[in-house]
Amino acid sequence: MPNISPGSAKPPQSIGQSKGFVLLEVLVAMTLVATSWISLGNTYQKLVLGMGQVREKRVQIQKELDQHEIAQAEASKVRLPKEGVLNESIGMSRRIRPVPHLGRTIIKK
């Protein structure tokens, strides 16, 4: 019978007991890490795909806006200007108009 002193809090270790991790604990930890990695990868992939679709939609909208502005410019050239409206900026691209709150002109091409 082993000696157990009344003040000792630890029971004596048996011969087969080790102080390392059990294989099952390691496998559970690896499964958690792998699951997290896969879910983050899927989230990133969806985010990149969504950004690509938004970029394509933005390019399409920009093309339609450019076509509309070209049509407006051509329509304004056909009409004769009325008196006092000579400096009107009909057909001028909105992208090259001065922005009043910034106090400077922004030109994008």
N, CA, C and O atoms as CSV, one atom per row, in Angstrom:
chain,resi,resn,atom,element,x,y,z
A,1,MET,N,N,0.837,-1.171,0.000
A,1,MET,CA,C,0.000,0.000,0.000
A,1,MET,C,C,0.885,1.238,0.000
A,1,MET,O,O,1.820,1.329,0.796
A,2,PRO,N,N,0.599,2.208,-0.895
A,2,PRO,CA,C,1.442,3.396,-0.979
A,2,PRO,C,C,1.194,4.324,0.196
A,2,PRO,O,O,0.115,4.367,0.788
A,3,ASN,N,N,2.244,5.059,0.498
A,3,ASN,CA,C,2.155,6.044,1.576
A,3,ASN,C,C,1.472,7.304,1.072
A,3,ASN,O,O,1.934,7.914,0.108
A,4,ILE,N,N,0.404,7.691,1.695
A,4,ILE,CA,C,-0.269,8.945,1.358
A,4,ILE,C,C,-0.244,9.789,2.606
A,4,ILE,O,O,-0.839,9.441,3.626
A,5,SER,N,N,0.454,10.905,2.513
A,5,SER,CA,C,0.514,11.790,3.673
A,5,SER,C,C,-0.741,12.647,3.695
A,5,SER,O,O,-1.266,12.980,2.633
A,6,PRO,N,N,-1.227,13.006,4.845
A,6,PRO,CA,C,-2.462,13.773,4.913
A,6,PRO,C,C,-2.338,15.158,4.297
A,6,PRO,O,O,-3.367,15.710,3.909
A,7,GLY,N,N,-1.166,15.763,4.176
A,7,GLY,CA,C,-1.018,17.113,3.630
A,7,GLY,C,C,-0.834,17.138,2.123
A,7,GLY,O,O,-0.894,18.221,1.540
A,8,SER,N,N,-0.614,16.017,1.461
A,8,SER,CA,C,-0.355,16.045,0.026
A,8,SER,C,C,-1.666,16.096,-0.743
A,8,SER,O,O,-2.589,15.327,-0.474
A,9,ALA,N,N,-1.739,17.027,-1.719
A,9,ALA,CA,C,-2.958,17.207,-2.502
A,9,ALA,C,C,-2.965,16.300,-3.723
A,9,ALA,O,O,-4.039,15.977,-4.231
A,10,LYS,N,N,-1.804,15.880,-4.210
A,10,LYS,CA,C,-1.716,15.067,-5.411
A,10,LYS,C,C,-1.715,13.594,-5.034
A,10,LYS,O,O,-1.018,13.164,-4.115
A,11,PRO,N,N,-2.514,12.838,-5.770
A,11,PRO,CA,C,-2.415,11.391,-5.552
A,11,PRO,C,C,-1.157,10.875,-6.238
A,11,PRO,O,O,-0.695,11.498,-7.194
A,12,PRO,N,N,-0.610,9.807,-5.805
A,12,PRO,CA,C,0.584,9.281,-6.466
A,12,PRO,C,C,0.256,8.832,-7.883
A,12,PRO,O,O,-0.815,8.280,-8.136
A,13,GLN,N,N,1.208,9.078,-8.831
A,13,GLN,CA,C,0.991,8.711,-10.232
A,13,GLN,C,C,1.166,7.210,-10.395
A,13,GLN,O,O,2.030,6.575,-9.790
A,14,SER,N,N,0.287,6.677,-11.255
A,14,SER,CA,C,0.441,5.263,-11.565
A,14,SER,C,C,1.547,5.106,-12.596
A,14,SER,O,O,2.007,6.093,-13.170
A,15,ILE,N,N,1.962,3.915,-12.825
A,15,ILE,CA,C,3.109,3.645,-13.697
A,15,ILE,C,C,2.796,4.012,-15.154
A,15,ILE,O,O,3.700,4.495,-15.836
A,16,GLY,N,N,1.578,3.815,-15.675
A,16,GLY,CA,C,1.250,4.049,-17.076
A,16,GLY,C,C,0.819,5.477,-17.381
A,16,GLY,O,O,0.574,5.788,-18.547
A,17,GLN,N,N,0.716,6.346,-16.408
A,17,GLN,CA,C,0.227,7.700,-16.629
A,17,GLN,C,C,1.374,8.602,-17.096
A,17,GLN,O,O,2.470,8.567,-16.537
A,18,SER,N,N,1.100,9.431,-18.155
A,18,SER,CA,C,2.135,10.342,-18.657
A,18,SER,C,C,1.668,11.785,-18.467
A,18,SER,O,O,0.509,12.038,-18.137
A,19,LYS,N,N,2.589,12.721,-18.680
A,19,LYS,CA,C,2.267,14.134,-18.497
A,19,LYS,C,C,2.049,14.850,-19.833
A,19,LYS,O,O,1.984,16.079,-19.832
A,20,GLY,N,N,1.934,14.164,-20.960
A,20,GLY,CA,C,1.760,14.782,-22.270
A,20,GLY,C,C,0.307,14.812,-22.703
A,20,GLY,O,O,-0.598,14.481,-21.936
A,21,PHE,N,N,0.100,15.225,-23.977
A,21,PHE,CA,C,-1.240,15.256,-24.539
A,21,PHE,C,C,-1.625,13.869,-25.014
A,21,PHE,O,O,-0.780,13.073,-25.423
A,22,VAL,N,N,-2.898,13.602,-24.951
A,22,VAL,CA,C,-3.427,12.349,-25.473
A,22,VAL,C,C,-3.663,12.548,-26.963
A,22,VAL,O,O,-3.965,13.656,-27.406
A,23,LEU,N,N,-3.527,11.478,-27.732
A,23,LEU,CA,C,-3.701,11.550,-29.180
A,23,LEU,C,C,-5.070,12.124,-29.533
A,23,LEU,O,O,-5.187,12.899,-30.483
A,24,LEU,N,N,-6.078,11.765,-28.803
A,24,LEU,CA,C,-7.420,12.258,-29.061
A,24,LEU,C,C,-7.489,13.785,-28.896
A,24,LEU,O,O,-8.154,14.458,-29.683
A,25,GLU,N,N,-6.826,14.320,-27.905
A,25,GLU,CA,C,-6.807,15.772,-27.701
A,25,GLU,C,C,-6.138,16.485,-28.869
A,25,GLU,O,O,-6.601,17.536,-29.312
A,26,VAL,N,N,-5.060,15.917,-29.359
A,26,VAL,CA,C,-4.348,16.506,-30.503
A,26,VAL,C,C,-5.222,16.460,-31.743
A,26,VAL,O,O,-5.275,17.434,-32.495
A,27,LEU,N,N,-5.909,15.349,-31.971
A,27,LEU,CA,C,-6.777,15.238,-33.143
A,27,LEU,C,C,-7.944,16.225,-33.065
A,27,LEU,O,O,-8.321,16.806,-34.082
A,28,VAL,N,N,-8.511,16.420,-31.899
A,28,VAL,CA,C,-9.600,17.383,-31.743
A,28,VAL,C,C,-9.091,18.795,-32.017
A,28,VAL,O,O,-9.758,19.570,-32.703
A,29,ALA,N,N,-7.928,19.133,-31.495
A,29,ALA,CA,C,-7.360,20.463,-31.732
A,29,ALA,C,C,-7.069,20.679,-33.220
A,29,ALA,O,O,-7.351,21.751,-33.755
A,30,MET,N,N,-6.513,19.679,-33.885
A,30,MET,CA,C,-6.228,19.797,-35.318
A,30,MET,C,C,-7.516,19.927,-36.120
A,30,MET,O,O,-7.553,20.662,-37.107
A,31,THR,N,N,-8.565,19.232,-35.718
A,31,THR,CA,C,-9.852,19.333,-36.405
A,31,THR,C,C,-10.426,20.737,-36.268
A,31,THR,O,O,-10.941,21.297,-37.235
A,32,LEU,N,N,-10.339,21.303,-35.075
A,32,LEU,CA,C,-10.823,22.673,-34.871
A,32,LEU,C,C,-10.049,23.669,-35.723
A,32,LEU,O,O,-10.645,24.558,-36.331
A,33,VAL,N,N,-8.750,23.532,-35.774
A,33,VAL,CA,C,-7.921,24.442,-36.579
A,33,VAL,C,C,-8.243,24.285,-38.063
A,33,VAL,O,O,-8.377,25.280,-38.775
A,34,ALA,N,N,-8.369,23.047,-38.531
A,34,ALA,CA,C,-8.661,22.810,-39.951
A,34,ALA,C,C,-10.043,23.344,-40.325
A,34,ALA,O,O,-10.213,23.925,-41.397
A,35,THR,N,N,-11.017,23.151,-39.461
A,35,THR,CA,C,-12.367,23.652,-39.730
A,35,THR,C,C,-12.370,25.179,-39.798
A,35,THR,O,O,-13.006,25.762,-40.676
A,36,SER,N,N,-11.676,25.811,-38.892
A,36,SER,CA,C,-11.581,27.269,-38.909
A,36,SER,C,C,-10.897,27.757,-40.179
A,36,SER,O,O,-11.343,28.724,-40.797
A,37,TRP,N,N,-9.830,27.099,-40.563
A,37,TRP,CA,C,-9.076,27.469,-41.765
A,37,TRP,C,C,-9.961,27.363,-43.008
A,37,TRP,O,O,-9.953,28.257,-43.855
A,38,ILE,N,N,-10.715,26.284,-43.116
A,38,ILE,CA,C,-11.580,26.077,-44.285
A,38,ILE,C,C,-12.693,27.112,-44.313
A,38,ILE,O,O,-12.998,27.658,-45.373
A,39,SER,N,N,-13.305,27.391,-43.170
A,39,SER,CA,C,-14.395,28.370,-43.158
A,39,SER,C,C,-13.882,29.773,-43.487
A,39,SER,O,O,-14.565,30.527,-44.179
A,40,LEU,N,N,-12.709,30.128,-43.011
A,40,LEU,CA,C,-12.129,31.430,-43.363
A,40,LEU,C,C,-11.796,31.497,-44.850
A,40,LEU,O,O,-11.982,32.538,-45.480
A,41,GLY,N,N,-11.310,30.402,-45.411
A,41,GLY,CA,C,-11.025,30.357,-46.845
A,41,GLY,C,C,-12.278,30.540,-47.675
A,41,GLY,O,O,-12.267,31.267,-48.669
A,42,ASN,N,N,-13.366,29.882,-47.273
A,42,ASN,CA,C,-14.632,30.032,-47.995
A,42,ASN,C,C,-15.158,31.458,-47.894
A,42,ASN,O,O,-15.654,32.010,-48.876
A,43,THR,N,N,-15.055,32.047,-46.727
A,43,THR,CA,C,-15.512,33.426,-46.544
A,43,THR,C,C,-14.704,34.379,-47.419
A,43,THR,O,O,-15.268,35.276,-48.047
A,44,TYR,N,N,-13.401,34.191,-47.461
A,44,TYR,CA,C,-12.535,35.037,-48.287
A,44,TYR,C,C,-12.882,34.873,-49.764
A,44,TYR,O,O,-12.928,35.854,-50.506
A,45,GLN,N,N,-13.123,33.642,-50.189
A,45,GLN,CA,C,-13.455,33.384,-51.588
A,45,GLN,C,C,-14.765,34.071,-51.967
A,45,GLN,O,O,-14.861,34.656,-53.045
A,46,LYS,N,N,-15.777,34.009,-51.097
A,46,LYS,CA,C,-17.049,34.671,-51.372
A,46,LYS,C,C,-16.864,36.185,-51.430
A,46,LYS,O,O,-17.472,36.855,-52.265
A,47,LEU,N,N,-16.034,36.720,-50.555
A,47,LEU,CA,C,-15.778,38.155,-50.531
A,47,LEU,C,C,-15.117,38.615,-51.827
A,47,LEU,O,O,-15.518,39.625,-52.403
A,48,VAL,N,N,-14.116,37.884,-52.282
A,48,VAL,CA,C,-13.415,38.251,-53.518
A,48,VAL,C,C,-14.347,38.138,-54.713
A,48,VAL,O,O,-14.322,38.988,-55.604
A,49,LEU,N,N,-15.180,37.083,-54.740
A,49,LEU,CA,C,-16.131,36.919,-55.834
A,49,LEU,C,C,-17.139,38.064,-55.846
A,49,LEU,O,O,-17.460,38.597,-56.909
A,50,GLY,N,N,-17.629,38.438,-54.692
A,50,GLY,CA,C,-18.574,39.560,-54.598
A,50,GLY,C,C,-17.951,40.868,-55.044
A,50,GLY,O,O,-18.600,41.667,-55.720
A,51,MET,N,N,-16.694,41.097,-54.671
A,51,MET,CA,C,-16.007,42.321,-55.089
A,51,MET,C,C,-15.837,42.357,-56.608
A,51,MET,O,O,-15.964,43.415,-57.224
A,52,GLY,N,N,-15.553,41.207,-57.206
A,52,GLY,CA,C,-15.425,41.140,-58.663
A,52,GLY,C,C,-16.734,41.455,-59.358
A,52,GLY,O,O,-16.752,42.151,-60.373
A,53,GLN,N,N,-17.841,40.942,-58.810
A,53,GLN,CA,C,-19.146,41.214,-59.399
A,53,GLN,C,C,-19.510,42.687,-59.253
A,53,GLN,O,O,-20.084,43.272,-60.172
A,54,VAL,N,N,-19.188,43.289,-58.127
A,54,VAL,CA,C,-19.456,44.712,-57.930
A,54,VAL,C,C,-18.623,45.541,-58.903
A,54,VAL,O,O,-19.113,46.527,-59.454
A,55,ARG,N,N,-17.370,45.151,-59.117
A,55,ARG,CA,C,-16.505,45.878,-60.055
A,55,ARG,C,C,-17.069,45.800,-61.470
A,55,ARG,O,O,-17.092,46.803,-62.184
A,56,GLU,N,N,-17.530,44.601,-61.885
A,56,GLU,CA,C,-18.109,44.455,-63.224
A,56,GLU,C,C,-19.368,45.306,-63.369
A,56,GLU,O,O,-19.579,45.937,-64.405
A,57,LYS,N,N,-20.199,45.323,-62.335
A,57,LYS,CA,C,-21.420,46.127,-62.378
A,57,LYS,C,C,-21.068,47.618,-62.462
A,57,LYS,O,O,-21.721,48.365,-63.191
A,58,ARG,N,N,-20.050,48.051,-61.729
A,58,ARG,CA,C,-19.632,49.446,-61.760
A,58,ARG,C,C,-19.131,49.832,-63.153
A,58,ARG,O,O,-19.434,50.921,-63.641
A,59,VAL,N,N,-18.373,48.951,-63.787
A,59,VAL,CA,C,-17.874,49.231,-65.141
A,59,VAL,C,C,-19.040,49.331,-66.111
A,59,VAL,O,O,-19.055,50.204,-66.979
A,60,GLN,N,N,-20.026,48.435,-65.968
A,60,GLN,CA,C,-21.188,48.470,-66.851
A,60,GLN,C,C,-21.981,49.765,-66.664
A,60,GLN,O,O,-22.400,50.379,-67.645
A,61,ILE,N,N,-22.186,50.178,-65.434
A,61,ILE,CA,C,-22.906,51.422,-65.161
A,61,ILE,C,C,-22.135,52.610,-65.729
A,61,ILE,O,O,-22.735,53.531,-66.282
A,62,GLN,N,N,-20.804,52.595,-65.594
A,62,GLN,CA,C,-19.977,53.691,-66.119
A,62,GLN,C,C,-20.082,53.772,-67.639
A,62,GLN,O,O,-20.139,54.867,-68.200
A,63,LYS,N,N,-20.109,52.607,-68.315
A,63,LYS,CA,C,-20.257,52.599,-69.776
A,63,LYS,C,C,-21.610,53.177,-70.179
A,63,LYS,O,O,-21.700,53.972,-71.114
A,64,GLU,N,N,-22.664,52.770,-69.466
A,64,GLU,CA,C,-23.991,53.304,-69.780
A,64,GLU,C,C,-24.052,54.807,-69.533
A,64,GLU,O,O,-24.672,55.538,-70.306
A,65,LEU,N,N,-23.421,55.270,-68.472
A,65,LEU,CA,C,-23.386,56.699,-68.192
A,65,LEU,C,C,-22.624,57.448,-69.281
A,65,LEU,O,O,-23.052,58.520,-69.708
A,66,ASP,N,N,-21.514,56.902,-69.727
A,66,ASP,CA,C,-20.754,57.538,-70.799
A,66,ASP,C,C,-21.578,57.615,-72.082
A,66,ASP,O,O,-21.564,58.638,-72.766
A,67,GLN,N,N,-22.294,56.543,-72.413
A,67,GLN,CA,C,-23.135,56.556,-73.609
A,67,GLN,C,C,-24.237,57.601,-73.484
A,67,GLN,O,O,-24.560,58.291,-74.450
A,68,HIS,N,N,-24.811,57.712,-72.294
A,68,HIS,CA,C,-25.858,58.710,-72.075
A,68,HIS,C,C,-25.296,60.124,-72.218
A,68,HIS,O,O,-25.931,60.989,-72.820
A,69,GLU,N,N,-24.111,60.356,-71.666
A,69,GLU,CA,C,-23.500,61.679,-71.764
A,69,GLU,C,C,-23.144,62.020,-73.205
A,69,GLU,O,O,-23.275,63.171,-73.623
A,70,ILE,N,N,-22.695,61.025,-73.966
A,70,ILE,CA,C,-22.393,61.262,-75.386
A,70,ILE,C,C,-23.672,61.611,-76.134
A,70,ILE,O,O,-23.682,62.521,-76.963
A,71,ALA,N,N,-24.754,60.887,-75.841
A,71,ALA,CA,C,-26.032,61.178,-76.494
A,71,ALA,C,C,-26.514,62.575,-76.120
A,71,ALA,O,O,-27.039,63.291,-76.973
A,72,GLN,N,N,-26.347,62.975,-74.863
A,72,GLN,CA,C,-26.748,64.314,-74.438
A,72,GLN,C,C,-25.905,65.380,-75.137
A,72,GLN,O,O,-26.424,66.422,-75.536
A,73,ALA,N,N,-24.606,65.118,-75.282
A,73,ALA,CA,C,-23.726,66.083,-75.948
A,73,ALA,C,C,-24.109,66.241,-77.411
A,73,ALA,O,O,-24.135,67.355,-77.933
A,74,GLU,N,N,-24.406,65.129,-78.071
A,74,GLU,CA,C,-24.804,65.197,-79.474
A,74,GLU,C,C,-26.142,65.894,-79.625
A,74,GLU,O,O,-26.353,66.643,-80.578
A,75,ALA,N,N,-27.048,65.649,-78.686
A,75,ALA,CA,C,-28.360,66.302,-78.755
A,75,ALA,C,C,-28.233,67.804,-78.509
A,75,ALA,O,O,-28.973,68.586,-79.107
A,76,SER,N,N,-27.330,68.215,-77.658
A,76,SER,CA,C,-27.172,69.650,-77.376
A,76,SER,C,C,-26.514,70.377,-78.544
A,76,SER,O,O,-26.732,71.577,-78.711
A,77,LYS,N,N,-25.722,69.691,-79.349
A,77,LYS,CA,C,-25.093,70.329,-80.510
A,77,LYS,C,C,-26.111,70.574,-81.612
A,77,LYS,O,O,-25.959,71.511,-82.396
A,78,VAL,N,N,-27.134,69.754,-81.684
A,78,VAL,CA,C,-28.141,69.890,-82.734
A,78,VAL,C,C,-29.042,71.087,-82.455
A,78,VAL,O,O,-29.415,71.813,-83.376
A,79,ARG,N,N,-29.391,71.292,-81.196
A,79,ARG,CA,C,-30.279,72.398,-80.829
A,79,ARG,C,C,-29.546,73.737,-80.927
A,79,ARG,O,O,-28.355,73.833,-80.632
A,80,LEU,N,N,-30.270,74.746,-81.340
A,80,LEU,CA,C,-29.702,76.087,-81.379
A,80,LEU,C,C,-29.816,76.698,-79.988
A,80,LEU,O,O,-30.862,76.581,-79.350
A,81,PRO,N,N,-28.769,77.339,-79.511
A,81,PRO,CA,C,-28.858,77.940,-78.177
A,81,PRO,C,C,-29.786,79.145,-78.176
A,81,PRO,O,O,-29.844,79.908,-79.140
A,82,LYS,N,N,-30.509,79.299,-77.074
A,82,LYS,CA,C,-31.390,80.452,-76.909
A,82,LYS,C,C,-30.557,81.634,-76.436
A,82,LYS,O,O,-29.410,81.464,-76.022
A,83,GLU,N,N,-31.112,82.789,-76.497
A,83,GLU,CA,C,-30.386,83.975,-76.051
A,83,GLU,C,C,-30.140,83.904,-74.549
A,83,GLU,O,O,-31.038,83.536,-73.792
A,84,GLY,N,N,-28.971,84.243,-74.126
A,84,GLY,CA,C,-28.631,84.242,-72.716
A,84,GLY,C,C,-28.257,82.872,-72.166
A,84,GLY,O,O,-27.981,82.742,-70.974
A,85,VAL,N,N,-28.245,81.853,-73.013
A,85,VAL,CA,C,-27.943,80.498,-72.547
A,85,VAL,C,C,-26.658,80.001,-73.228
A,85,VAL,O,O,-26.429,78.794,-73.313
A,86,LEU,N,N,-25.850,80.901,-73.697
A,86,LEU,CA,C,-24.663,80.511,-74.443
A,86,LEU,C,C,-23.641,79.776,-73.576
A,86,LEU,O,O,-22.923,78.914,-74.083
A,87,ASN,N,N,-23.558,80.089,-72.304
A,87,ASN,CA,C,-22.563,79.468,-71.438
A,87,ASN,C,C,-23.095,78.249,-70.680
A,87,ASN,O,O,-22.453,77.775,-69.742
A,88,GLU,N,N,-24.241,77.752,-71.073
A,88,GLU,CA,C,-24.828,76.609,-70.383
A,88,GLU,C,C,-23.977,75.363,-70.644
A,88,GLU,O,O,-23.466,75.177,-71.748
A,89,SER,N,N,-23.832,74.536,-69.652
A,89,SER,CA,C,-22.949,73.375,-69.778
A,89,SER,C,C,-23.732,72.084,-70.006
A,89,SER,O,O,-23.412,71.051,-69.417
A,90,ILE,N,N,-24.763,72.141,-70.864
A,90,ILE,CA,C,-25.500,70.919,-71.185
A,90,ILE,C,C,-24.568,70.004,-71.959
A,90,ILE,O,O,-23.881,70.442,-72.882
A,91,GLY,N,N,-24.548,68.770,-71.595
A,91,GLY,CA,C,-23.711,67.815,-72.295
A,91,GLY,C,C,-22.304,67.733,-71.762
A,91,GLY,O,O,-21.550,66.844,-72.160
A,92,MET,N,N,-21.925,68.629,-70.874
A,92,MET,CA,C,-20.594,68.542,-70.295
A,92,MET,C,C,-20.574,67.368,-69.318
A,92,MET,O,O,-21.487,67.191,-68.512
A,93,SER,N,N,-19.552,66.603,-69.409
A,93,SER,CA,C,-19.451,65.454,-68.520
A,93,SER,C,C,-19.428,65.917,-67.080
A,93,SER,O,O,-18.742,66.882,-66.745
A,94,ARG,N,N,-20.175,65.233,-66.225
A,94,ARG,CA,C,-20.215,65.612,-64.815
A,94,ARG,C,C,-18.883,65.353,-64.141
A,94,ARG,O,O,-18.620,65.881,-63.060
A,95,ARG,N,N,-18.048,64.552,-64.761
A,95,ARG,CA,C,-16.768,64.216,-64.150
A,95,ARG,C,C,-15.729,65.320,-64.326
A,95,ARG,O,O,-14.685,65.290,-63.675
A,96,ILE,N,N,-16.000,66.293,-65.194
A,96,ILE,CA,C,-15.020,67.362,-65.354
A,96,ILE,C,C,-15.564,68.703,-64.885
A,96,ILE,O,O,-14.953,69.742,-65.134
A,97,ARG,N,N,-16.700,68.686,-64.212
A,97,ARG,CA,C,-17.229,69.911,-63.632
A,97,ARG,C,C,-16.525,70.188,-62.309
A,97,ARG,O,O,-16.116,69.255,-61.618
A,98,PRO,N,N,-16.381,71.459,-61.951
A,98,PRO,CA,C,-15.774,71.767,-60.657
A,98,PRO,C,C,-16.694,71.341,-59.513
A,98,PRO,O,O,-17.915,71.469,-59.605
A,99,VAL,N,N,-16.110,70.846,-58.461
A,99,VAL,CA,C,-16.868,70.455,-57.282
A,99,VAL,C,C,-16.844,71.647,-56.336
A,99,VAL,O,O,-15.776,72.017,-55.849
A,100,PRO,N,N,-18.020,72.272,-56.058
A,100,PRO,CA,C,-18.029,73.528,-55.305
A,100,PRO,C,C,-17.499,73.399,-53.885
A,100,PRO,O,O,-16.827,74.313,-53.407
A,101,HIS,N,N,-17.773,72.303,-53.195
A,101,HIS,CA,C,-17.366,72.211,-51.796
A,101,HIS,C,C,-15.871,71.973,-51.633
A,101,HIS,O,O,-15.335,72.161,-50.540
A,102,LEU,N,N,-15.188,71.564,-52.695
A,102,LEU,CA,C,-13.743,71.352,-52.588
A,102,LEU,C,C,-12.947,72.566,-53.055
A,102,LEU,O,O,-11.785,72.735,-52.685
A,103,GLY,N,N,-13.572,73.398,-53.860
A,103,GLY,CA,C,-12.896,74.595,-54.325
A,103,GLY,C,C,-11.860,74.351,-55.402
A,103,GLY,O,O,-11.044,75.229,-55.682
A,104,ARG,N,N,-11.874,73.185,-56.007
A,104,ARG,CA,C,-10.933,72.890,-57.086
A,104,ARG,C,C,-11.599,71.960,-58.079
A,104,ARG,O,O,-12.609,71.326,-57.772
A,105,THR,N,N,-11.035,71.882,-59.262
A,105,THR,CA,C,-11.592,71.059,-60.329
A,105,THR,C,C,-10.916,69.699,-60.327
A,105,THR,O,O,-9.690,69.606,-60.267
A,106,ILE,N,N,-11.726,68.639,-60.392
A,106,ILE,CA,C,-11.205,67.276,-60.455
A,106,ILE,C,C,-11.470,66.748,-61.846
A,106,ILE,O,O,-12.616,66.741,-62.296
A,107,ILE,N,N,-10.452,66.313,-62.524
A,107,ILE,CA,C,-10.602,65.750,-63.860
A,107,ILE,C,C,-10.230,64.289,-63.810
A,107,ILE,O,O,-9.099,63.941,-63.470
A,108,LYS,N,N,-11.200,63.411,-64.157
A,108,LYS,CA,C,-10.952,61.964,-64.193
A,108,LYS,C,C,-11.080,61.509,-65.632
A,108,LYS,O,O,-12.002,61.916,-66.338
A,109,LYS,N,N,-10.181,60.688,-66.056
A,109,LYS,CA,C,-10.242,60.154,-67.412
A,109,LYS,C,C,-10.218,58.654,-67.361
A,109,LYS,O,O,-10.261,58.000,-68.403
